[in-house]
Amino acid sequence: MQNLLASVNVETGRSVARILPTAMTDNSPSRLSSLRQRHNPGLLIISALKLGQALLFFAVGVGALRLLHKDIGDVLEKLAYHLRFNPESRLINFLLVKSSILDERLLKRIVEVFFIYAGLDLVEGIGLYLEKTWAEIFRKLTLIRVSLLTVNILVFLYLFSLVTARTKRIHIARSNRQDS
């Protein structure tokens, strides 16, 4: 909508109609920018959490990357000593036993997963901050979302079963060596 300004020319006595520039109208971008909408506080909080989570995943990924080509058991022992944990603790012994199943290939996969999750959380956090519809997490369930969740759960269960089976094989092999 354009605003018209009617005026009378003093010299000729004629009325003159002029169209005001769009910068002067009520719907102009300059006026609208001064009336910016405030961000939804709930989305801001979720966005901050997602961005923090992305930072955490990135940091853990970098930490896991630094463990490549190192003996993880030794690193955990040094960490437990530095943090003054009891070296005979069940938790420390459990972690040392479980660290023996981590090899270079598995550690590389773990690093990749952490970086992928960091990237996804970063994109989702930015999308939530910008209030993009595709980033909102409180939407109704659809068949696609339920399917993706189911696939993720199945992948997790499969990987968990692989790790537990490998751990059982290692324990059986160790007990067979000790019996011999």
C-alpha positions in Angstrom: 0.0 0.0 0.0 1.4 3.4 -0.9 0.8 6.6 1.0 -0.4 9.6 -1.0 0.4 13.2 0.1 -1.9 15.9 -1.2 -0.6 19.5 -1.1 -1.3 22.8 -2.8 1.3 24.6 -4.8 1.4 28.1 -3.5 2.5 29.7 -6.7 0.0 28.1 -9.1 -2.7 27.3 -6.7 -3.0 23.8 -8.0 -3.3 20.8 -5.8 -0.4 18.3 -6.2 -0.6 14.6 -5.2 2.7 12.9 -4.5 3.5 9.4 -3.6 5.6 9.1 -0.5 8.7 6.9 -0.7 8.3 3.4 0.6 10.8 4.1 3.4 8.2 6.5 4.9 5.2 4.1 5.0 4.1 2.1 8.0 5.0 -1.2 6.5 8.5 -0.3 5.5 11.4 -2.5 6.3 13.0 0.1 8.5 9.9 0.4 10.7 9.5 -3.3 10.8 13.1 -3.9 11.8 12.6 -1.7 14.8 9.6 -3.9 15.8 11.6 -7.1 15.8 9.9 -10.1 17.3 11.6 -11.5 20.3 12.8 -15.1 20.3 10.7 -17.8 21.9 12.5 -18.3 25.3 11.8 -22.0 25.3 13.4 -22.4 21.9 16.4 -20.3 23.1 16.9 -22.6 26.0 16.7 -25.7 23.9 19.0 -24.1 21.3 21.6 -23.3 24.0 21.4 -26.9 25.3 21.8 -28.3 21.8 24.8 -26.0 21.1 26.3 -27.0 24.5 25.8 -30.6 23.6 27.4 -30.1 20.3 30.4 -28.6 22.0 30.6 -31.5 24.5 30.4 -34.1 21.7 33.1 -32.2 19.7 35.3 -32.1 22.8 34.8 -35.9 23.5 35.5 -36.6 19.9 38.8 -34.7 20.0 39.7 -36.5 23.2 39.0 -39.8 21.7 41.0 -38.8 18.6 43.9 -38.1 20.8 43.7 -41.6 22.2 44.5 -43.1 18.8 47.9 -45.0 18.8 48.0 -45.0 22.6 47.5 -47.8 25.1 44.1 -46.8 26.5 44.6 -48.9 29.6 47.7 -46.9 30.6 45.9 -43.6 29.9 43.0 -44.7 32.2 45.4 -45.8 34.9 47.2 -42.4 34.8 43.9 -40.6 34.8 42.7 -42.7 37.8 45.9 -41.9 39.7 45.7 -38.2 38.8 42.1 -38.0 40.0 43.1 -40.0 43.1 40.7 -42.8 42.6 41.4 -46.1 44.4 43.3 -48.3 42.0 41.7 -51.4 43.4 38.2 -49.9 42.9 35.6 -52.1 41.1 34.8 -49.2 38.8 38.5 -48.7 37.8 39.0 -52.4 37.3 35.8 -52.5 35.2 37.0 -49.6 33.0 40.4 -51.2 32.6 38.9 -54.5 31.5 36.5 -52.8 29.1 39.2 -50.6 27.6 41.0 -53.7 26.4 38.2 -54.2 23.8 39.0 -50.8 22.2 41.2 -51.2 19.2 42.2 -48.5 16.6 39.3 -49.3 14.2 36.7 -49.2 16.9 38.2 -46.0 18.4 38.1 -44.4 14.9 34.4 -45.3 14.6 33.7 -43.8 18.0 35.4 -40.5 17.0 33.4 -40.4 13.8 30.1 -40.9 15.7 30.9 -38.2 18.2 31.8 -35.7 15.3 28.6 -36.6 13.5 26.5 -36.1 16.6 28.3 -32.8 17.2 27.5 -31.6 13.7 23.8 -32.7 14.0 23.4 -30.9 17.3 25.1 -27.8 15.9 22.8 -27.7 13.0 19.7 -28.3 15.2 20.8 -25.7 17.7 21.3 -23.0 15.0 18.0 -24.0 13.4 16.2 -23.7 16.8 17.9 -20.3 17.5 16.8 -19.0 14.1 13.3 -20.6 14.8 13.4 -22.7 11.6 10.4 -25.1 11.4 12.6 -28.0 10.4 14.6 -27.8 13.6 11.7 -27.7 16.1 11.6 -30.9 18.1 8.1 -30.6 19.6 6.0 -31.7 16.6 3.6 -34.5 16.1 4.8 -38.0 15.5 4.9 -39.3 12.0 5.7 -42.7 10.5 9.1 -41.4 9.3 10.1 -40.2 12.7 9.0 -43.4 14.5 10.8 -45.4 11.8 14.1 -43.5 12.2 13.9 -43.8 16.0 13.3 -47.6 15.6 16.3 -47.9 13.2 18.5 -46.0 15.7 17.4 -48.2 18.6 18.1 -51.4 16.5 21.5 -50.1 15.5 22.3 -49.4 19.1 21.2 -52.9 20.2 23.2 -54.5 17.4 26.4 -52.6 18.4 25.7 -53.4 22.0 25.4 -57.1 21.3 28.6 -57.1 19.3 30.5 -55.4 22.1 29.1 -57.8 24.7 29.8 -60.9 22.5 33.4 -59.7 22.0 33.8 -59.1 25.7 32.6 -62.6 26.5 35.1 -64.1 23.9 37.9 -62.2 25.5 37.0 -63.4 29.0 36.7 -67.0 27.8 40.0 -66.8 26.1 41.7 -65.3 29.2 40.1 -68.0 31.5 41.3 -70.7 29.1 44.8 -69.3 29.2 44.8 -69.1 33.0 43.6 -72.7 33.2 46.4 -73.9 31.0 
